[in-house]
């Protein structure tokens, strides 16, 4: 039973990472790396501030990673990725717009 499980896992990994290997797989992995980098940026900014903060770079990495993942989902025709990233990217863009509006208002006050 364990031998069969090991063979099945090996076959699965081979199919996913070798048989299906192409430029889009590399792009998708890069998209996830960009998307995941936002958490490192947020963690480092919070450590520097000594409290939980959400730097603007977090949102820009969210937008970049989200758009890249959306493109990947569109090319691969993955509806779960398409729906998830289309909505998420809109939310990230809205957060950036709110942050920039708040910063402009803060600069306008003498």
C-alpha positions in Angstrom: 0.0 0.0 0.0 2.7 2.5 0.9 4.7 1.5 -2.2 1.7 2.1 -4.4 1.1 5.5 -2.7 4.7 6.5 -3.3 4.4 5.5 -6.9 1.2 7.5 -7.3 2.7 10.6 -5.7 5.8 10.3 -7.9 3.5 10.0 -11.0 1.5 13.0 -9.9 4.5 15.2 -9.3 6.0 14.1 -12.6 2.8 14.9 -14.5 2.4 18.3 -12.8 6.0 19.5 -12.9 7.6 17.7 -15.8 4.9 16.6 -18.4 3.1 20.0 -18.1 6.3 22.1 -17.9 6.2 25.1 -20.2 6.7 28.9 -20.1 3.2 29.4 -18.6 4.0 27.2 -15.7 7.2 29.2 -15.1 5.1 32.4 -15.4 2.5 31.0 -12.9 5.1 30.1 -10.4 6.7 33.6 -10.8 3.2 35.1 -10.3 2.8 33.2 -7.0 6.3 34.3 -5.9 5.4 38.0 -6.6 2.1 37.6 -4.8 3.8 35.8 -1.8 6.5 38.5 -1.6 3.9 40.9 -0.3 3.7 39.1 3.0 7.5 39.4 3.4 7.2 43.1 2.7 4.4 43.5 5.2 6.2 41.5 7.9 9.4 43.5 7.5 7.5 46.8 7.6 5.6 45.7 10.7 8.9 44.6 12.4 10.4 48.0 11.7 7.4 49.9 13.0 7.0 47.7 16.0 3.3 47.2 15.2 1.2 45.7 12.4 1.3 48.0 9.3 0.3 47.6 5.7 2.8 49.4 3.5 1.8 50.7 0.0 4.3 48.2 -1.5 2.1 45.4 -0.1 -0.8 46.6 -2.3 1.4 47.1 -5.3 2.7 43.5 -5.0 -0.8 42.4 -4.5 -1.9 44.1 -7.7 1.1 42.8 -9.7 0.8 39.2 -8.4 -2.9 39.2 -8.7 -2.8 40.4 -12.4 -0.1 37.9 -13.2 -2.1 35.1 -11.6 -5.2 36.3 -13.5 -3.4 36.2 -16.8 -2.2 32.7 -15.9 -5.7 31.6 -15.1 -7.1 33.1 -18.3 -4.4 31.4 -20.4 -4.9 28.1 -18.6 -8.7 28.5 -18.6 -9.0 28.0 -14.9 -12.3 29.5 -13.7 -11.5 29.3 -10.0 -8.3 31.4 -10.5 -10.1 33.8 -12.9 -13.0 34.6 -10.5 -10.7 34.8 -7.4 -8.1 37.0 -8.9 -10.5 39.3 -10.9 -12.4 40.2 -7.7 -9.2 40.4 -5.5 -7.4 42.7 -8.0 -10.3 45.1 -8.0 -10.1 45.2 -4.2 -6.4 45.8 -4.2 -6.8 48.7 -6.7 -9.5 50.2 -4.6 -7.3 50.0 -1.5 -4.5 51.9 -3.3 -7.0 54.5 -4.5 -8.2 55.0 -0.9 -4.7 55.2 0.4 -3.6 57.8 -2.2 -6.8 59.9 -1.6 -6.1 59.9 2.1 -2.5 60.9 1.6 -3.5 63.8 -0.8 -6.0 65.0 1.8 -3.4 64.9 4.6 -1.0 67.0 2.4 -3.7 69.5 1.7 -4.4 70.2 5.4 -1.9 72.9 6.6 
